[in-house]
Amino acid sequence: MTELFFNYIEFLMKALTCLVAFVVVLTIIAGMRGGKGKAGEGKLRARSLNKFYEALSQAVNDLTMTKGERKAAAKAQKKADKQTDSSAVRPKLFVLDFKGDVQASAVESLRNEVTALLAGAKAAQDEVVVRLESPGGYVHSYGLASSQLQRITKAGIPLTVCVDEVAASGGYMMACIADKIVAAPFALMGSIGVVAEAPNVNRLLKRFDVDYEVYTAGESKRTLTIFGENTDEGREKFKEQLGRVHEMFKKHVSDHRPQVDIKKIATGEAWHANEALELQLVDELMTSDEYLAGKAQGYDLIQLDFARPKKSALRKLLSGSAAMAIEENLPRIMALFNKAH
């Protein structure tokens, strides 16, 4: 009787294991297929920053004014609104935000925001402000981000970049495109240099008798390797490539900010904005909040934000190819479960 009971318990555990495995696999596939169907192209959101600043002021007034003062202020505002020519078109100031990571992944939103504002902005009167924060990253990624900002200046629309914390390396590659750079006094600016680093574990592999072979066509296809044995020739070629990129970076800055002494500022060093002002890396010391609040009196401030579809945690964990592999091999996976149990 005891043996029968344990056999029954074992059967239940196996059945439960198969059921759980089956549900997990189906959940993965459903999540992947559902994610594909909902991915879409993203959505552009626009909001008035004038109303945002007005709401902030109103909140303070409600707390600090007496009932009579609030009534008088409301009456004065109504009178001012009546005197304002409602048919007059005020200039527009488009506000974009760029939070940079190593891959400059925010460029996927930036490119759509720029396309949208170029369709509605008027070069004669409007302005674009980019609130930029980035310590830099991949050259090709920030090169693309810089090119997106150049679309604005090429259209003849004034571009201002505001930096509150940091615009260094690739971040400054973007910032220097602007007609004007405004930075908070202690924001980090500059870092006009190029860096590359990587570990090499070849000696560790040799200790465990592991060979790692690299085959290339083209003598400079692979200059340095993480797992293979590096050569002096490869190191020198890699340094040469870094030097070429640095020269391109310096030319880029010089073309857009000819007033700087490129030999003095292209050392890879970063400066706080109050120092960078003397080096002409920035044009004015001011926070983005102060700049925009000042503009709100004469401009319609419109913040644009292109929201990209969010990836589910499961989609982030598994790539599309992994999901496809699971789907294609589902019958085989289930056959193995059946065989094992």
RAJOBEL-V796109 format. One record per residue. N is the residue number from 1. D_LAST is the distance of its C-alpha to the last C-alpha in Angstrom with 1 decimal. Layout:
{{N | D_LAST} {N | D_LAST}}
This chain:
{{1 | 23.0} {2 | 21.8} {3 | 18.9} {4 | 17.9} {5 | 18.2} {6 | 16.0} {7 | 13.2} {8 | 13.8} {9 | 13.8} {10 | 10.4} {11 | 9.0} {12 | 11.2} {13 | 10.2} {14 | 6.5} {15 | 8.2} {16 | 10.9} {17 | 9.3} {18 | 8.1} {19 | 11.6} {20 | 13.4} {21 | 12.2} {22 | 13.2} {23 | 16.4} {24 | 17.3} {25 | 17.1} {26 | 19.1} {27 | 21.5} {28 | 22.1} {29 | 22.9} {30 | 25.1} {31 | 26.9} {32 | 27.7} {33 | 28.9} {34 | 30.8} {35 | 32.4} {36 | 33.6} {37 | 35.2} {38 | 37.0} {39 | 38.1} {40 | 41.6} {41 | 44.6} {42 | 45.5} {43 | 48.5} {44 | 52.0} {45 | 53.3} {46 | 57.0} {47 | 58.8} {48 | 62.4} {49 | 63.0} {50 | 66.5} {51 | 65.1} {52 | 62.9} {53 | 66.0} {54 | 68.1} {55 | 65.4} {56 | 65.6} {57 | 69.4} {58 | 69.4} {59 | 67.1} {60 | 69.6} {61 | 72.6} {62 | 71.2} {63 | 71.0} {64 | 74.2} {65 | 76.7} {66 | 78.5} {67 | 78.3} {68 | 81.6} {69 | 80.7} {70 | 77.5} {71 | 79.5} {72 | 82.0} {73 | 79.4} {74 | 77.7} {75 | 81.2} {76 | 81.9} {77 | 78.6} {78 | 79.3} {79 | 82.7} {80 | 81.3} {81 | 78.7} {82 | 81.6} {83 | 83.6} {84 | 80.7} {85 | 80.8} {86 | 77.5} {87 | 78.1} {88 | 78.2} {89 | 75.1} {90 | 74.1} {91 | 72.5} {92 | 68.8} {93 | 66.9} {94 | 63.2} {95 | 61.0} {96 | 57.9} {97 | 55.6} {98 | 53.9} {99 | 51.6} {100 | 50.8} {101 | 47.9} {102 | 47.5} {103 | 46.3} {104 | 48.9} {105 | 46.1} {106 | 48.6} {107 | 50.4} {108 | 48.0} {109 | 49.7} {110 | 53.1} {111 | 53.4} {112 | 53.0} {113 | 55.3} {114 | 58.0} {115 | 57.7} {116 | 58.1} {117 | 61.2} {118 | 62.9} {119 | 62.9} {120 | 64.9} {121 | 66.8} {122 | 70.5} {123 | 71.6} {124 | 75.1} {125 | 74.2} {126 | 70.5} {127 | 68.6} {128 | 65.0} {129 | 63.8} {130 | 60.6} {131 | 59.4} {132 | 57.8} {133 | 55.8} {134 | 54.2} {135 | 54.3} {136 | 53.5} {137 | 50.8} {138 | 50.1} {139 | 53.3} {140 | 52.1} {141 | 50.5} {142 | 53.7} {143 | 55.8} {144 | 54.2} {145 | 54.7} {146 | 58.3} {147 | 58.8} {148 | 57.7} {149 | 60.5} {150 | 62.9} {151 | 62.4} {152 | 64.1} {153 | 67.1} {154 | 67.5} {155 | 67.9} {156 | 70.8} {157 | 69.2} {158 | 69.9} {159 | 66.9} {160 | 66.7} {161 | 63.9} {162 | 63.6} {163 | 61.9} {164 | 61.4} {165 | 59.3} {166 | 58.6} {167 | 59.1} {168 | 58.8} {169 | 58.0} {170 | 56.2} {171 | 57.2} {172 | 60.8} {173 | 60.3} {174 | 59.6} {175 | 62.3} {176 | 65.1} {177 | 64.8} {178 | 66.4} {179 | 70.1} {180 | 70.0} {181 | 67.7} {182 | 67.9} {183 | 66.2} {184 | 66.1} {185 | 68.3} {186 | 65.4} {187 | 63.0} {188 | 62.0} {189 | 63.2} {190 | 63.5} {191 | 61.3} {192 | 62.4} {193 | 60.6} {194 | 57.5} {195 | 54.9} {196 | 51.8} {197 | 49.9} {198 | 46.7} {199 | 45.4} {200 | 45.2} {201 | 42.6} {202 | 43.7} {203 | 45.1} {204 | 41.9} {205 | 39.9} {206 | 42.5} {207 | 42.1} {208 | 38.5} {209 | 39.6} {210 | 38.0} {211 | 39.9} {212 | 40.1} {213 | 41.9} {214 | 43.4} {215 | 44.9} {216 | 47.3} {217 | 49.9} {218 | 52.9} {219 | 54.3} {220 | 53.8} {221 | 50.3} {222 | 48.8} {223 | 51.4} {224 | 49.2} {225 | 45.6} {226 | 43.4} {227 | 41.6} {228 | 44.2} {229 | 47.7} {230 | 50.3} {231 | 53.8} {232 | 57.2} {233 | 57.7} {234 | 54.5} {235 | 55.5} {236 | 59.0} {237 | 57.7} {238 | 55.3} {239 | 58.3} {240 | 60.3} {241 | 57.7} {242 | 57.7} {243 | 61.5} {244 | 61.5} {245 | 59.3} {246 | 61.6} {247 | 64.6} {248 | 63.0} {249 | 62.3} {250 | 65.9} {251 | 67.3} {252 | 65.1} {253 | 66.6} {254 | 70.1} {255 | 70.0} {256 | 69.1} {257 | 71.0} {258 | 74.0} {259 | 75.7} {260 | 73.5} {261 | 74.4} {262 | 71.3} {263 | 72.1} {264 | 72.3} {265 | 69.1} {266 | 66.7} {267 | 66.0} {268 | 62.5} {269 | 64.0} {270 | 63.3} {271 | 66.0} {272 | 66.2} {273 | 67.7} {274 | 71.1} {275 | 71.4} {276 | 69.9} {277 | 72.7} {278 | 75.3} {279 | 73.4} {280 | 73.2} {281 | 69.4} {282 | 69.7} {283 | 72.4} {284 | 72.4} {285 | 71.1} {286 | 69.5} {287 | 66.2} {288 | 64.5} {289 | 65.1} {290 | 68.8} {291 | 69.0} {292 | 67.2} {293 | 69.1} {294 | 72.3} {295 | 71.4} {296 | 70.4} {297 | 74.1} {298 | 74.8} {299 | 71.5} {300 | 68.7} {301 | 65.7} {302 | 62.5} {303 | 59.2} {304 | 56.7} {305 | 53.0} {306 | 50.5} {307 | 47.2} {308 | 44.2} {309 | 41.0} {310 | 38.8} {311 | 35.4} {312 | 32.5} {313 | 30.9} {314 | 27.8} {315 | 30.0} {316 | 31.8} {317 | 28.6} {318 | 27.3} {319 | 29.7} {320 | 30.0} {321 | 28.7} {322 | 25.5} {323 | 25.0} {324 | 25.8} {325 | 23.2} {326 | 20.5} {327 | 21.7} {328 | 22.1} {329 | 18.6} {330 | 16.7} {331 | 15.5} {332 | 14.4} {333 | 12.6} {334 | 10.7} {335 | 10.0} {336 | 8.6} {337 | 6.2} {338 | 5.3} {339 | 5.5} {340 | 3.8} {341 | 0.0}}
